[in-house]
């Protein structure tokens, strides 16, 4: 009986970690992800599911992070097969930009 309960506990823990993982294609800004920061928070809290996740960032979108660590992706569930991709979406010459305020000048990371 004890062995059964241990197997059950491990199975539940593994299945719980897969619930709510993010996969598919999303737009930024949108109702689901109004900002890049909200997408990163979701990745860090839920993980990346099968097939990975792609975020299409509207051309000309600009977001400012309040610190150098604000945009840190810390999930351990991404891989080559379950990649995280942020890419420019739409036509136009304007590139999307992410800015991080630091105690020194503002740096652009990266030009998408």
C-alpha positions as CSV (number, residue, x, y, z in Angstrom):
1,X,0.0,0.0,0.0
2,X,2.8,2.4,0.9
3,X,4.5,1.8,-2.5
4,X,1.1,2.6,-4.2
5,X,0.8,5.8,-2.4
6,X,4.3,6.8,-3.3
7,X,3.7,6.1,-7.0
8,X,0.4,8.0,-6.8
9,X,2.1,11.0,-5.2
10,X,4.8,11.2,-7.8
11,X,2.3,10.8,-10.6
12,X,0.2,13.6,-9.3
13,X,3.2,15.9,-8.9
14,X,4.3,15.2,-12.4
15,X,0.9,15.7,-13.9
16,X,0.4,18.9,-11.9
17,X,3.6,20.4,-13.4
18,X,2.3,19.8,-16.9
19,X,-1.1,21.5,-16.3
20,X,-1.3,25.0,-17.5
21,X,2.0,25.0,-19.3
22,X,2.1,27.5,-22.2
23,X,2.3,26.4,-25.8
24,X,1.1,27.7,-29.1
25,X,1.2,31.1,-30.7
26,X,0.2,34.4,-29.0
27,X,0.2,38.1,-29.8
28,X,1.7,40.9,-27.8
29,X,-0.1,43.2,-27.0
30,X,-3.4,41.2,-26.6
31,X,-6.0,40.4,-24.0
32,X,-4.0,37.3,-22.9
33,X,-0.6,39.1,-22.9
34,X,-0.8,42.9,-22.9
35,X,2.9,43.2,-22.3
36,X,6.1,41.2,-22.8
37,X,6.6,41.2,-19.1
38,X,3.2,39.5,-18.6
39,X,4.3,36.8,-21.1
40,X,7.6,36.2,-19.3
41,X,5.8,36.0,-15.9
42,X,3.4,33.4,-17.4
43,X,6.4,31.4,-18.8
44,X,8.2,31.6,-15.5
45,X,5.1,30.6,-13.4
46,X,3.6,27.9,-15.7
47,X,6.5,26.6,-17.9
48,X,6.6,25.8,-21.6
49,X,4.5,23.0,-23.0
50,X,4.9,20.6,-25.8
51,X,5.9,22.3,-29.1
52,X,7.1,25.5,-27.4
53,X,5.6,28.9,-27.5
54,X,5.8,31.8,-29.9
55,X,5.0,35.4,-29.1
56,X,4.3,37.6,-32.1
57,X,5.1,41.2,-31.1
58,X,3.3,43.9,-33.0
59,X,5.6,46.0,-35.2
60,X,6.6,49.2,-33.5
61,X,5.7,47.9,-30.0
62,X,7.8,49.4,-27.2
63,X,8.1,48.2,-23.7
64,X,10.3,49.5,-20.9
65,X,11.5,47.1,-18.1
66,X,12.1,48.8,-14.7
67,X,15.3,46.8,-14.0
68,X,17.9,44.6,-15.7
69,X,16.4,41.5,-14.2
70,X,12.7,42.3,-14.9
71,X,12.7,40.4,-18.2
72,X,14.6,37.4,-17.0
73,X,13.2,34.0,-18.2
74,X,13.9,31.5,-15.5
75,X,11.8,28.5,-16.5
76,X,13.5,25.1,-16.7
77,X,10.9,23.6,-19.0
78,X,12.1,25.0,-22.3
79,X,14.3,23.0,-24.7
80,X,15.1,22.8,-28.4
81,X,11.8,21.0,-28.9
82,X,9.9,23.3,-26.6
83,X,11.4,26.6,-27.6
84,X,10.4,30.1,-26.5
85,X,10.3,32.5,-29.5
86,X,9.7,36.3,-29.4
87,X,9.4,37.7,-33.0
88,X,8.2,40.8,-34.8
89,X,4.8,40.5,-36.3
90,X,3.2,42.7,-39.0
91,X,4.5,44.9,-41.7
92,X,6.3,48.2,-41.4
93,X,9.8,49.4,-41.0
94,X,9.4,50.0,-37.2
95,X,11.2,47.4,-35.1
96,X,9.9,46.4,-31.8
97,X,12.1,47.4,-28.9
98,X,12.6,46.4,-25.3
99,X,14.3,48.9,-23.0
100,X,15.8,48.3,-19.6
101,X,16.3,51.2,-17.3
102,X,19.6,50.9,-15.4
103,X,21.5,53.3,-13.2
104,X,23.4,54.2,-16.3
105,X,22.0,55.1,-19.8
106,X,19.1,53.2,-21.2
107,X,20.0,50.0,-23.2
108,X,17.9,48.5,-26.0
109,X,17.6,44.7,-25.7
110,X,17.3,43.3,-28.5
111,X,16.0,44.8,-31.6
112,X,13.4,42.4,-32.9
